[in-house]
Amino acid sequence: MKYIIVSDIHGSISALDKVLAFFEREKGDMLLILGDILNYGPRNRIPGDINPAAIVERLNAMADRIVAVRGNCDSEVDQMLLSFPMMADYTIVVDNGKKFFLTHGHKYGESSLPLGADALFCGHTHLWKLERNADGLLVCNTGSVTFPKGGNVPTFAMLSNGEVSIRQLDGSVLKSLKLKIHNSEFTMNNSKFKIHNSELRIQNCFHNSRGLTANNFVRNCSLGIYKKEGRKKVDRRKVDGRLIQGTSKQAGRYMGENPNWKLEI
């Protein structure tokens, strides 16, 4: 699924309309709203285009495609106007086995997450951020579409095909980051390999007594892009710059003992 993620709208109809235009243009599946929807907030200036009623109309028209959480400026009165639940302090979206923790950021954050989350999405600070923390957790602060701070431009985020990106209101990408596969395992020719911190797809791999043959052996790998066209025998393998000759089992043993291997074929 394709998720558009926005936070800290603070009543600005023009900012929301630009996000919704991107949503429609990209054929988004779900809109994830991380709080501070209608109220401009007493610490902020009043937006020149503040129009809570228009925002309510836009969002209620697509309520079945919205997941939202409460921000520190949201109230029970806001919930009375909106047709989708938005008063929870956090929620968890699960997609394709990945758990995404959604919260505004004033109560929960990197230091107070449930175990097992694959990514954290938040707002509140009005400062966009996209990185992995020391524990390898992907952390995305979408920033604010209305009141960006720190000299930043208005921003939101998109999650699609295992990649998170920070976007400007015109849709251009400021930064993107792949979700991480945690200790994924695959079996090939009775040899078991463990892949650490990588995005990897194996397609049409073959093995015989003389070595490994491959058809598009590795593609779209976060360690690099390696491609073999056709069924060509792989006689030589470079792992971390070392030439490994012989069977694929010998190469596999080295990979298993050195988790951060880089393969060149």
Residue, then its C-alpha position, 0 to 999 in steps of 0.5 A: m500500500k501507498y501511505i501519505i503521512v502528514s502532521d501539524i496542519h494547524g488549520s491551513i486549508s491551502a497546505l492540506d489541499k497541496v497534500l491531498a493533490f499529491f495524494e490523488r496524483e500518486k494514487g495513495d491508499m491511506l492518509l495517515i494524520l499525526g495530529d494538530i489538524l484544525n487548531y492553529g495552536p496558541r504558540n503559533r501565529i494564525p495562518g492567513d488561510i485558516n479554515p477549519a470548516a473546509i478542512v473538516e469537509r475535505l477530510n470527512a469526504m475521505a474518512d474511510r481512507i484516514v488513520a489519525v492520532r491526537g496532537n497536543c492541540d487537538s480537542e474533543v470538539d475537533q472529534m465531534l466535527l471529524s468522522f474518523p477517530m483521532m483522539a488516540d495518543y498512538t496507533i500501530v499500522v501493520d503492513n506486510g508484516k511491518k509494524f509502524f508506530l504512529t504518534h504525534g510526539h508530545k507523549y511518545g517518541e524514540s524512548s517510549l515505544p512498544l517492542g517490535a516496531d519497525a518504524l516510528f512516524c511522528g510530528h510535533t517539533h515541526l522539524w523533519k527528520l528521517e534516519r535510523n537511531a542507534d538501535g536501527l529503528l527508522v525514525c521519521n518526523t514528517g515536519s509541518v506542512t504549515f509551520p516548519k521550523g529551523g529554516n525548513v520548508p513545509t514537508f510531509a512523508m510518503l511510505s511506499n514499496g518499503e521506502v520512506s521519503i520526506r517530500q516538499l509540498d510540490g512532491s519533490v523528495l528531500k530524503s528517502l530511506k529504505l525500511k530494514i529487513h531484520n536478520s532475514e534468512f533464506t535457503m538456497n541449494n540446502s545452504k542457509f544464509k543470514i542477511h543483515n541490514s539489507e534489502l535483497r531479492i533472489q531470483n532464479c538461482f541455480h547450483n550445480s557441481r561446477g559452481l553457481t549459475a544465476n539469472n538476474f542473481v541479485r538485484n535491488c540490493s541495498l549494498g549495491i546493484y549486481k546483475k547477471e543477464g542470462r544463465k551464466k556460470v559464476d566462476r569468481r566471487k569477490v567478497d569484501g574485495r577478496l577473491i573467493q574461488g571454488t563452490s558457492k558453499q565456500a563463499g556462503r560460509y565466508m558470508g555467514e561468518n562476516p555479516n556485513w559482506k559485500l558481494e561482487i560478481 
